[in-house]
Amino acid sequence: MATKLIAVSKPKATPSVLPAARPPRDSVIDALPVQDQVLLTKLLTEPADYVDHPDFVNPAIEQKLFGGPARLVHRAATRFMESADSITDAVAAGERVPALSYAQEGHLFERFNYSRHQVAGILAKSNGKKLTAASTRRLLAWGRRVLTTRSVIVRLNMPLVLAMAKRTRLTNIDFNEMISEGNMALLRSVEKFDCSRGYKFSTYSCRAILKAFSRVAMRASRYRGQFPMEFDPAMERSDYIEKQREGVEEDCVGELKDILLDNRAGLTDVERTVIRERFALGRTETGERPAPKTLEQVGYVIGVTKERVRQIQNNALKKIRLTLEEEYLAA
């Protein structure tokens, strides 16, 4: 007996469509908490897309995913009554959660996409019209379920980004930048993952994270091609003061030479000899600059002790400094 094959089409992500519903009356918005007002703006301005799933047409889908039909906490509330969920509660409490099985992961993604499906349905029903107060409350309740479920999925898979960043050995790439790009890729993967295709989320998201790391490396390579040197804050400072100081020093040296040449400091012959020999001023007969002499060597030349040479040197330097201050620095 021949077996008849039935072709089953794969669920596809819905195209991104901007919401066409209009905001509710101002009185409805003003009655909402600030957090709900921010969430409402987000839901009315961002594309209302989701990944479809065959189970969404099942009448008992809400019982399967949330433990019961969607009922508001009270008539004016903007959130549903939630039944206990071990994974969500453990993540909210900051507890360590073991790796999820395929069924557990699929359950989370079904909850996530069904909540987005409901958001898109409410917005589609109010196409071109203002949201009623009741529709606004249900829209916010489903939107809150979207954010809660997405937060659980992301927090469970963030260690994957860190592990792949450590395994990917990219030199000269900032590790924090890699983590940031990997987290953004993880968020995009959550939005697009289809759990009905039969593989785990980590298989799908790993490729997206690696591509994000590759983009970081390419961007860094282009930047390094334009700016081959690393940024050095010290190079950003102005060198005006240093150049001005160098100019003053050069002028002082020139003025000092003139003072010694013209003997404007009133040095005695012995003092001039000590200064000339100690600091190797002038030239030798061959035109070379002589080497400076020690106190003992200068004392041997003029016939005094080295201590006396030190006294004569200090006295001469004092005269030169006073002359330089009066004639040049004071001006």
Long-range contacts (C-beta under 8 A, 24 or more apart in sequence): 10-194, 10-196, 10-197, 11-51, 11-52, 11-53, 11-54, 11-194, 11-196, 12-51, 12-52, 12-194, 13-49, 13-50, 13-51, 13-52, 13-192, 13-194, 14-49, 14-50, 14-51, 14-52, 14-120, 15-49, 16-47, 16-49, 17-47, 17-48, 17-49, 17-120, 18-45, 18-46, 18-47, 18-48, 19-43, 19-44, 19-45, 19-46, 19-47, 19-48, 19-123, 20-123, 20-124, 20-126, 20-127, 20-128, 21-122, 21-123, 21-124, 21-126, 21-127, 21-128, 21-129, 21-130, 21-131, 22-126, 22-128, 22-129, 22-130, 22-131, 23-130, 23-131, 24-130, 24-131, 24-132, 24-133, 24-135, 24-136, 25-130, 25-133, 28-131, 28-133, 28-136, 31-76, 32-78, 32-136, 32-140, 33-78, 36-78, 36-140, 39-140, 39-143, 39-144, 39-147, 40-136, 40-139, 40-140, 40-143, 42-143, 43-119, 43-123, 43-139, 43-140, 43-143, 44-123, 48-116, 48-119, 48-120, 48-123, 48-124, 49-116, 49-120, 49-191, 50-113, 50-114, 50-116, 50-117, 50-119, 50-120, 51-109, 51-113, 51-192, 51-193, 51-194, 51-195, 52-113, 52-117, 53-110, 53-113, 53-114, 53-195, 53-196, 54-196, 55-110, 56-113, 56-114, 56-117, 61-114, 62-114, 65-107, 65-110, 65-111, 65-114, 66-111, 66-145, 70-118, 70-138, 70-141, 70-142, 72-137, 72-138, 72-141, 76-137, 77-137, 77-141, 78-136, 78-137, 78-140, 78-141, 78-144, 79-140, 79-141, 79-144, 80-141, 80-145, 87-152, 87-156, 88-148, 88-149, 88-152, 91-151, 91-152, 91-155, 91-156, 97-156, 100-156, 102-200, 105-195, 105-200, 105-201, 106-195, 106-196, 108-149, 108-152, 108-153, 109-153, 109-193, 109-195, 109-201, 110-195, 111-145, 111-149, 112-146, 112-149, 112-150, 112-153, 112-190, 115-142, 115-143, 115-145, 115-146, 115-149, 116-146, 118-142, 119-143, 119-146, 150-190, 153-190, 153-201, 154-183, 154-186, 154-187, 154-190, 157-186, 157-190, 157-201, 157-202, 157-205, 158-183, 158-186, 160-186, 160-202, 160-205, 160-206, 160-209, 161-185, 161-186, 161-209, 164-206, 164-209, 164-210, 164-213, 165-213, 168-210, 168-213, 170-213, 170-216, 170-217, 172-220, 172-224, 173-216, 173-217, 173-220, 177-216, 178-213, 178-216, 181-212, 181-213, 181-215, 181-216, 182-209, 182-212, 182-213, 184-212, 185-209, 185-211, 185-212, 251-328, 252-324, 252-328, 252-329, 255-324, 255-327, 255-328, 256-320, 256-324, 259-320, 259-323, 259-324, 259-327, 260-320, 264-323, 264-327, 265-316, 265-319, 265-320, 265-322, 265-323, 266-319, 267-316, 267-319, 267-320, 270-302, 270-312, 271-312, 271-315, 271-316, 271-319, 272-316, 273-298, 273-301, 273-302, 274-298, 274-302, 274-309, 274-312, 274-313, 274-316, 275-313, 275-316, 275-317, 275-320, 277-301, 278-309, 278-313
